[in-house]
Amino acid sequence: MKTIVDIVNQVSENQIDKFSKDKKYNELREYYIEMKSKGLISQKTYTIPPLDTVGKRLYHSKYCDEESHDFLLLRKTLLLIYLIIRIIFY
């Protein structure tokens, strides 16, 4: 059985083969490689966590205790089970 990673790798390889025949793609790829070799392209690094994570952490630290957190987790779990059953049987 193939994993999701295997499937994604296979699809991306197929797309690269498809794009490698495209003249415009090859020109852009060569331009990108040239700019990267000159040091003009660098990967961005971020020093703060994503906003959603910060907001969730702040909300839970201020407004949720363990009991309400457990209740919310139970509620989400039951909703998920309901949706799965509805998808399967309808």
KEFIKOL-282447 format. One record per residue: x, y, z of N, C-alpha, C in turn; residue number from 1. Coordinates in nm, 3 decimals. Atoms other than C-alpha are relative to their C-alpha. Layout:
<atom n_x="X" n_y="Y" n_z="Z" ca_x="X" ca_y="Y" ca_z="Z" c_x="X" c_y="Y" c_z="Z" zami="NUM"/>
...
***
This chain:
<atom n_x="0.084" n_y="-0.118" n_z="0.000" ca_x="0.000" ca_y="0.000" ca_z="0.000" c_x="0.088" c_y="0.124" c_z="0.000" zami="1"/>
<atom n_x="-0.079" n_y="-0.122" n_z="0.011" ca_x="0.135" ca_y="0.340" ca_z="-0.097" c_x="-0.040" c_y="0.099" c_z="0.108" zami="2"/>
<atom n_x="0.029" n_y="-0.105" n_z="-0.097" ca_x="0.165" ca_y="0.615" ca_z="0.159" c_x="-0.033" c_y="0.129" c_z="-0.075" zami="3"/>
<atom n_x="0.034" n_y="-0.129" n_z="0.061" ca_x="0.047" ca_y="0.970" ca_z="0.097" c_x="0.125" c_y="0.065" c_z="-0.057" zami="4"/>
<atom n_x="-0.126" n_y="-0.058" n_z="0.047" ca_x="0.410" ca_y="1.079" ca_z="0.062" c_x="0.040" c_y="-0.059" c_z="-0.134" zami="5"/>
<atom n_x="-0.032" n_y="0.066" n_z="0.127" ca_x="0.468" ca_y="0.821" ca_z="-0.213" c_x="-0.088" c_y="0.052" c_z="-0.113" zami="6"/>
<atom n_x="0.093" n_y="-0.047" n_z="0.103" ca_x="0.158" ca_y="0.936" ca_z="-0.400" c_x="0.033" c_y="0.143" c_z="-0.041" zami="7"/>
<atom n_x="-0.035" n_y="-0.139" n_z="0.030" ca_x="0.253" ca_y="1.305" ca_z="-0.372" c_x="0.129" c_y="0.006" c_z="-0.081" zami="8"/>
<atom n_x="-0.125" n_y="0.003" n_z="0.075" ca_x="0.607" ca_y="1.229" ca_z="-0.491" c_x="-0.023" c_y="-0.046" c_z="-0.144" zami="9"/>
<atom n_x="0.028" n_y="0.052" n_z="0.134" ca_x="0.474" ca_y="1.030" ca_z="-0.787" c_x="-0.071" c_y="0.106" c_z="-0.085" zami="10"/>
<atom n_x="0.073" n_y="-0.102" n_z="0.074" ca_x="0.231" ca_y="1.305" ca_z="-0.889" c_x="0.092" c_y="0.117" c_z="-0.034" zami="11"/>
<atom n_x="-0.091" n_y="-0.112" n_z="0.028" ca_x="0.498" ca_y="1.574" ca_z="-0.855" c_x="0.102" c_y="-0.037" c_z="-0.107" zami="12"/>
<atom n_x="-0.092" n_y="0.043" n_z="0.105" ca_x="0.740" ca_y="1.371" ca_z="-1.068" c_x="-0.069" c_y="0.001" c_z="-0.137" zami="13"/>
<atom n_x="0.075" n_y="-0.004" n_z="0.126" ca_x="0.470" ca_y="1.333" ca_z="-1.334" c_x="-0.018" c_y="0.143" c_z="-0.049" zami="14"/>
<atom n_x="0.018" n_y="-0.140" n_z="0.037" ca_x="0.409" ca_y="1.707" ca_z="-1.328" c_x="0.131" c_y="0.060" c_z="-0.049" zami="15"/>
<atom n_x="-0.130" n_y="-0.051" n_z="0.043" ca_x="0.781" ca_y="1.782" ca_z="-1.356" c_x="0.030" c_y="-0.048" c_z="-0.142" zami="16"/>
<atom n_x="-0.019" n_y="0.052" n_z="0.136" ca_x="0.799" ca_y="1.556" ca_z="-1.661" c_x="-0.085" c_y="0.078" c_z="-0.100" zami="17"/>
<atom n_x="0.091" n_y="-0.074" n_z="0.086" ca_x="0.501" ca_y="1.738" ca_z="-1.807" c_x="0.052" c_y="0.141" c_z="-0.024" zami="18"/>
<atom n_x="-0.047" n_y="-0.137" n_z="0.013" ca_x="0.645" ca_y="2.083" ca_z="-1.737" c_x="0.137" c_y="0.010" c_z="-0.067" zami="19"/>
<atom n_x="-0.134" n_y="-0.006" n_z="0.058" ca_x="0.996" ca_y="1.994" ca_z="-1.852" c_x="-0.005" c_y="0.016" c_z="-0.152" zami="20"/>
<atom n_x="0.016" n_y="-0.016" n_z="0.145" ca_x="0.864" ca_y="1.994" ca_z="-2.210" c_x="-0.043" c_y="0.142" c_z="-0.037" zami="21"/>
<atom n_x="0.047" n_y="-0.136" n_z="0.024" ca_x="0.732" ca_y="2.350" ca_z="-2.171" c_x="0.117" c_y="0.097" c_z="-0.004" zami="22"/>
<atom n_x="-0.111" n_y="-0.093" n_z="0.020" ca_x="0.970" ca_y="2.616" ca_z="-2.302" c_x="0.002" c_y="0.110" c_z="0.107" zami="23"/>
<atom n_x="0.009" n_y="-0.108" n_z="-0.099" ca_x="0.847" ca_y="2.890" ca_z="-2.065" c_x="0.042" c_y="-0.049" c_z="0.138" zami="24"/>
<atom n_x="-0.039" n_y="0.059" n_z="-0.128" ca_x="0.886" ca_y="2.662" ca_z="-1.762" c_x="0.152" c_y="-0.014" c_z="0.009" zami="25"/>
<atom n_x="-0.145" n_y="0.019" n_z="0.000" ca_x="1.244" ca_y="2.579" ca_z="-1.858" c_x="0.074" c_y="0.133" c_z="0.012" zami="26"/>
<atom n_x="-0.062" n_y="-0.132" n_z="-0.010" ca_x="1.329" ca_y="2.949" ca_z="-1.904" c_x="-0.009" c_y="0.053" c_z="0.144" zami="27"/>
<atom n_x="0.018" n_y="-0.047" n_z="-0.137" ca_x="1.186" ca_y="3.036" ca_z="-1.562" c_x="0.085" c_y="-0.081" c_z="0.098" zami="28"/>
<atom n_x="-0.081" n_y="0.086" n_z="-0.087" ca_x="1.362" ca_y="2.740" ca_z="-1.400" c_x="0.148" c_y="0.039" c_z="-0.009" zami="29"/>
<atom n_x="-0.139" n_y="-0.042" n_z="0.017" ca_x="1.698" ca_y="2.844" ca_z="-1.547" c_x="0.025" c_y="0.136" c_z="0.065" zami="30"/>
<atom n_x="-0.010" n_y="-0.131" n_z="-0.061" ca_x="1.637" ca_y="3.203" ca_z="-1.435" c_x="0.006" c_y="-0.013" c_z="0.153" zami="31"/>
<atom n_x="0.002" n_y="0.023" n_z="-0.145" ca_x="1.555" ca_y="3.082" ca_z="-1.081" c_x="0.134" c_y="-0.058" c_z="0.047" zami="32"/>
<atom n_x="-0.128" n_y="0.062" n_z="-0.038" ca_x="1.870" ca_y="2.865" ca_z="-1.067" c_x="0.112" c_y="0.103" c_z="-0.006" zami="33"/>
<atom n_x="-0.103" n_y="-0.103" n_z="0.014" ca_x="2.083" ca_y="3.156" ca_z="-1.189" c_x="-0.008" c_y="0.101" c_z="0.116" zami="34"/>
<atom n_x="0.016" n_y="-0.097" n_z="-0.110" ca_x="1.939" ca_y="3.398" ca_z="-0.931" c_x="0.038" c_y="-0.062" c_z="0.134" zami="35"/>
<atom n_x="-0.035" n_y="0.068" n_z="-0.124" ca_x="1.982" ca_y="3.140" ca_z="-0.655" c_x="0.152" c_y="-0.014" c_z="0.012" zami="36"/>
<atom n_x="-0.146" n_y="0.015" n_z="-0.004" ca_x="2.347" ca_y="3.081" ca_z="-0.749" c_x="0.069" c_y="0.134" c_z="0.028" zami="37"/>
<atom n_x="-0.056" n_y="-0.132" n_z="-0.027" ca_x="2.408" ca_y="3.458" ca_z="-0.732" c_x="-0.032" c_y="0.049" c_z="0.141" zami="38"/>
<atom n_x="0.033" n_y="-0.036" n_z="-0.137" ca_x="2.264" ca_y="3.465" ca_z="-0.380" c_x="-0.115" c_y="0.098" c_z="0.012" zami="39"/>
<atom n_x="0.111" n_y="-0.095" n_z="-0.003" ca_x="1.963" ca_y="3.677" ca_z="-0.470" c_x="-0.130" c_y="-0.061" c_z="0.052" zami="40"/>
<atom n_x="0.118" n_y="0.069" n_z="-0.050" ca_x="1.712" ca_y="3.416" ca_z="-0.356" c_x="0.038" c_y="-0.071" c_z="0.129" zami="41"/>
<atom n_x="-0.024" n_y="0.069" n_z="-0.126" ca_x="1.697" ca_y="3.302" ca_z="0.003" c_x="-0.134" c_y="-0.039" c_z="0.061" zami="42"/>
<atom n_x="0.124" n_y="0.046" n_z="-0.062" ca_x="1.441" ca_y="3.112" ca_z="0.204" c_x="-0.031" c_y="0.088" c_z="0.119" zami="43"/>
<atom n_x="0.041" n_y="-0.087" n_z="-0.109" ca_x="1.245" ca_y="3.330" ca_z="0.442" c_x="-0.014" c_y="-0.082" c_z="0.128" zami="44"/>
<atom n_x="0.018" n_y="0.063" n_z="-0.131" ca_x="1.253" ca_y="3.245" ca_z="0.811" c_x="-0.087" c_y="0.091" c_z="0.084" zami="45"/>
<atom n_x="0.092" n_y="-0.075" n_z="-0.086" ca_x="0.987" ca_y="3.352" ca_z="1.055" c_x="0.029" c_y="-0.034" c_z="0.145" zami="46"/>
<atom n_x="-0.037" n_y="0.021" n_z="-0.141" ca_x="1.057" ca_y="3.399" ca_z="1.424" c_x="-0.121" c_y="-0.011" c_z="0.091" zami="47"/>
<atom n_x="0.119" n_y="0.012" n_z="-0.082" ca_x="0.696" ca_y="3.401" ca_z="1.546" c_x="-0.084" c_y="-0.117" c_z="-0.049" zami="48"/>
<atom n_x="0.087" n_y="0.110" n_z="0.042" ca_x="0.452" ca_y="3.111" ca_z="1.546" c_x="-0.118" c_y="0.056" c_z="-0.080" zami="49"/>
<atom n_x="0.116" n_y="-0.046" n_z="0.075" ca_x="0.149" ca_y="3.127" ca_z="1.317" c_x="-0.102" c_y="0.068" c_z="0.091" zami="50"/>
<atom n_x="0.094" n_y="-0.078" n_z="-0.081" ca_x="-0.119" ca_y="3.371" ca_z="1.437" c_x="-0.107" c_y="-0.087" c_z="0.064" zami="51"/>
<atom n_x="0.104" n_y="0.085" n_z="-0.054" ca_x="-0.380" ca_y="3.100" ca_z="1.483" c_x="0.049" c_y="-0.071" c_z="0.126" zami="52"/>
<atom n_x="-0.057" n_y="0.069" n_z="-0.116" ca_x="-0.150" ca_y="2.914" ca_z="1.722" c_x="0.011" c_y="0.095" c_z="0.118" zami="53"/>
<atom n_x="-0.015" n_y="-0.097" n_z="-0.108" ca_x="-0.079" ca_y="3.228" ca_z="1.923" c_x="-0.137" c_y="0.032" c_z="0.060" zami="54"/>
<atom n_x="0.133" n_y="-0.032" n_z="-0.048" ca_x="-0.449" ca_y="3.316" ca_z="1.945" c_x="-0.063" c_y="-0.114" c_z="0.078" zami="55"/>
<atom n_x="0.057" n_y="0.116" n_z="-0.068" ca_x="-0.552" ca_y="2.965" ca_z="2.043" c_x="0.065" c_y="-0.019" c_z="0.137" zami="56"/>
<atom n_x="-0.072" n_y="0.017" n_z="-0.127" ca_x="-0.284" ca_y="2.943" ca_z="2.312" c_x="-0.043" c_y="0.107" c_z="0.099" zami="57"/>
<atom n_x="0.041" n_y="-0.109" n_z="-0.088" ca_x="-0.379" ca_y="3.284" ca_z="2.454" c_x="-0.143" c_y="-0.021" c_z="0.049" zami="58"/>
<atom n_x="0.139" n_y="0.023" n_z="-0.038" ca_x="-0.751" ca_y="3.202" ca_z="2.451" c_x="-0.011" c_y="-0.109" c_z="0.105" zami="59"/>
<atom n_x="0.008" n_y="0.111" n_z="-0.094" ca_x="-0.703" ca_y="2.871" ca_z="2.627" c_x="0.064" c_y="0.033" c_z="0.134" zami="60"/>
<atom n_x="-0.063" n_y="-0.034" n_z="-0.127" ca_x="-0.470" ca_y="3.016" ca_z="2.887" c_x="-0.086" c_y="0.096" c_z="0.082" zami="61"/>
<atom n_x="0.082" n_y="-0.097" n_z="-0.073" ca_x="-0.718" ca_y="3.294" ca_z="2.975" c_x="-0.139" c_y="-0.052" c_z="0.035" zami="62"/>
<atom n_x="0.142" n_y="0.027" n_z="-0.014" ca_x="-1.063" ca_y="3.142" ca_z="2.932" c_x="-0.037" c_y="-0.147" c_z="0.020" zami="63"/>
<atom n_x="0.035" n_y="0.142" n_z="-0.010" ca_x="-1.042" ca_y="2.763" ca_z="2.949" c_x="0.072" c_y="-0.064" c_z="0.117" zami="64"/>
<atom n_x="-0.063" n_y="0.084" n_z="-0.099" ca_x="-0.982" ca_y="2.539" ca_z="3.241" c_x="-0.005" c_y="-0.144" c_z="-0.052" zami="65"/>
<atom n_x="-0.007" n_y="0.138" n_z="0.049" ca_x="-0.932" ca_y="2.164" ca_z="3.219" c_x="-0.137" c_y="-0.058" c_z="-0.030" zami="66"/>
<atom n_x="0.134" n_y="0.057" n_z="0.021" ca_x="-1.303" ca_y="2.078" ca_z="3.252" c_x="-0.062" c_y="0.051" c_z="-0.130" zami="67"/>
<atom n_x="0.060" n_y="-0.052" n_z="0.123" ca_x="-1.416" ca_y="2.312" ca_z="2.975" c_x="0.076" c_y="-0.048" c_z="-0.123" zami="68"/>
<atom n_x="-0.079" n_y="0.051" n_z="0.113" ca_x="-1.129" ca_y="2.196" ca_z="2.754" c_x="-0.041" c_y="-0.144" c_z="-0.031" zami="69"/>
<atom n_x="0.044" n_y="0.138" n_z="0.021" ca_x="-1.232" ca_y="1.832" ca_z="2.807" c_x="-0.138" c_y="-0.004" c_z="-0.065" zami="70"/>
<atom n_x="0.134" n_y="-0.005" n_z="0.058" ca_x="-1.594" ca_y="1.923" ca_z="2.727" c_x="0.007" c_y="0.037" c_z="-0.148" zami="71"/>
<atom n_x="-0.014" n_y="-0.040" n_z="0.139" ca_x="-1.490" ca_y="2.100" ca_z="2.406" c_x="0.057" c_y="-0.114" c_z="-0.085" zami="72"/>
<atom n_x="-0.059" n_y="0.113" n_z="0.071" ca_x="-1.278" ca_y="1.801" ca_z="2.304" c_x="-0.105" c_y="-0.109" c_z="-0.022" zami="73"/>
<atom n_x="0.107" n_y="0.099" n_z="0.013" ca_x="-1.569" ca_y="1.564" ca_z="2.370" c_x="-0.102" c_y="0.045" c_z="-0.104" zami="74"/>
<atom n_x="0.097" n_y="-0.054" n_z="0.096" ca_x="-1.803" ca_y="1.789" ca_z="2.172" c_x="0.051" c_y="-0.012" c_z="-0.143" zami="75"/>
<atom n_x="-0.058" n_y="0.010" n_z="0.134" ca_x="-1.567" ca_y="1.801" ca_z="1.874" c_x="0.006" c_y="-0.145" c_z="-0.046" zami="76"/>
<atom n_x="-0.008" n_y="0.141" n_z="0.033" ca_x="-1.520" ca_y="1.424" ca_z="1.887" c_x="-0.137" c_y="-0.054" c_z="-0.041" zami="77"/>
<atom n_x="0.135" n_y="0.046" n_z="0.032" ca_x="-1.895" ca_y="1.359" ca_z="1.892" c_x="-0.048" c_y="0.057" c_z="-0.133" zami="78"/>
<atom n_x="0.037" n_y="-0.060" n_z="0.128" ca_x="-1.948" ca_y="1.600" ca_z="1.604" c_x="0.069" c_y="-0.071" c_z="-0.116" zami="79"/>
<atom n_x="-0.074" n_y="0.071" n_z="0.103" ca_x="-1.678" ca_y="1.424" ca_z="1.403" c_x="-0.062" c_y="-0.138" c_z="-0.025" zami="80"/>
<atom n_x="0.062" n_y="0.131" n_z="0.014" ca_x="-1.837" ca_y="1.084" ca_z="1.470" c_x="-0.133" c_y="0.012" c_z="-0.073" zami="81"/>
<atom n_x="0.129" n_y="-0.024" n_z="0.067" ca_x="-2.177" ca_y="1.221" ca_z="1.367" c_x="0.019" c_y="0.023" c_z="-0.149" zami="82"/>
<atom n_x="-0.024" n_y="-0.030" n_z="0.141" ca_x="-2.037" ca_y="1.358" ca_z="1.041" c_x="0.046" c_y="-0.123" c_z="-0.077" zami="83"/>
<atom n_x="-0.046" n_y="0.122" n_z="0.066" ca_x="-1.860" ca_y="1.032" ca_z="0.959" c_x="-0.117" c_y="-0.095" c_z="-0.024" zami="84"/>
<atom n_x="0.115" n_y="0.088" n_z="0.016" ca_x="-2.177" ca_y="0.832" ca_z="1.020" c_x="-0.093" c_y="0.053" c_z="-0.107" zami="85"/>
<atom n_x="0.089" n_y="-0.059" n_z="0.101" ca_x="-2.379" ca_y="1.075" ca_z="0.811" c_x="0.055" c_y="-0.020" c_z="-0.141" zami="86"/>
<atom n_x="-0.061" n_y="0.020" n_z="0.131" ca_x="-2.132" ca_y="1.050" ca_z="0.522" c_x="-0.014" c_y="-0.146" c_z="-0.045" zami="87"/>
<atom n_x="0.004" n_y="0.142" n_z="0.035" ca_x="-2.129" ca_y="0.670" ca_z="0.534" c_x="-0.142" c_y="-0.046" c_z="-0.036" zami="88"/>
<atom n_x="0.134" n_y="0.055" n_z="0.016" ca_x="-2.504" ca_y="0.613" ca_z="0.559" c_x="-0.094" c_y="0.083" c_z="-0.084" zami="89"/>
<atom n_x="0.091" n_y="-0.082" n_z="0.081" ca_x="-2.646" ca_y="0.892" ca_z="0.346" c_x="0.048" c_y="0.016" c_z="-0.140" zami="90"/>
***
